[in-house]
């Protein structure tokens, strides 16, 4: 038979618990203050212009497509290549990027539909940088 006898120091346990709790609270406050002072391009209330970069393109694309009403009237700046399908008229194109969808590097064309009076001047496949206001059609 094995007997283990140990003494629990309640003052030490209480001090340890309060110290850990204080560290957690200070961390949460620090992160909140940091987010408050740093404008995030993914949040429409903190930024005047959304800059879509290769690192945030997929996340912003999903957010805009799933909840377009939050982005109507916001200005975005992004680059991509001109992509057209057969049923687009002369004023339409997709400002596209290739998104890898599987481990064997299969890609899918994703992007934003653009309407522009001078769209016919852009050739298919050329890269452009656009800064425009978002609106719902």
N, C-alpha and C positions, 0 to 999 in steps of 0.2 A: 504494500500500500504506500502511495506517495502523497505526502501532505506538503502543501506550499503555504507558507505563512508570510504575508506582507502587509505593510501598514500604508494606508492611503492618507496623504497629507492634504486635507481639504483646502487649506489656504493656498497651497501651491497649484492645485487643480483649478481653483477659482481664478487665480492670477493668470494662469496660462490661457484659460478660456476667454477672459476679458481682453488679453493681449491679442489673441487671434481675431476676436470680434472687432477690435479697434483697427487692426490691419486691414481687414476686409472692408470696413466702412470707409476708411481713408482711401483705399484703392478705388472704390466705387465713386467717391466724390472726385478724386483726381481724374478718372476717366471721363466723368460728366463735364468737368471744367474744360478738359482738353477738347472734347467734342464741341463744346459751346464756342470756344475761341477759334477752332479750325473749321472753315467752311468746307462742306463735303459736296462734291459734284453730283452725288447720287441723290441729294435731298433738294427738292425744288425751292424750299423756303430759305436756304442758306446761300444760294449762288444765283448770279444773274445769267450766266452762260454755262451750259453743260459742255464740258470737253470730253468727248468720247475718245478713249485711247485704246490701244490693243488690250490692255490689262482689264479695262472695265467695260468693254464693248458688249460682251455677251450679257452681263448682268443688267446693264442699262437697257439693252434691246428687249430683254424679257420683261423688265419693269414697265417700259413704255407700252409694249404690246398688250400686257395684261391689264393695265390701268391707264389708258390714254387720257382720261379726263383730268388726272392730276398734272399732266404735262402740257395741256392746251394753253397756248400763250407763252410758254417758256421758250427761251432761245437756246439752240444746241449748235455745237460746232463739231463736225466729224468729217472724216475722209474715208473714201472707199473707191471702188471702181464702178463705172457705169455698166449696168446690166439691163438688158431689155428682153422681153418675150414678144411673141408675134402679135398679141392682141393689145399692146400698148399703142397709144396714139403718139403724135410727134412731140407732145409736151410732157411725156411721162418717161421715167426710168427709175430703177432701183439703185440707190447708192449702196453697194453691196460689199460684203466681205465673205471669205470662205471660213466656215466653222467646221472643225474636225469633230466628227460624231462617233468615231469608233477607234479602237486601238490599232487598226491597220490603216489609219490615216485616210479613211473615206471622208469626203467633205460635202458640205451642204451650203448652198448660197443663201445668205441671210442679209437683211438690210431694211432700209426705210424707203418707202415709195415716195418719190419726189415729183412734183408738178412744177414746171418751169417753162416760160415762153421760149427760152433759148435752148431747150433741151436737145433739139436736133443738131446743135453745133457740137455736142459732145459725142465722140465716137465710142462705140462699144469697147469696153475694156480699159478705157483711159481712166486714170486716177484723178479725182477732184477732191477739193476741200471745200465744204459748204458750211456757212453759218446762217441758219434760218430760224424763224419762229415756227413752233409746232401748232398745227391746227387740225381739227377733225373734219373729215369729208364725209 
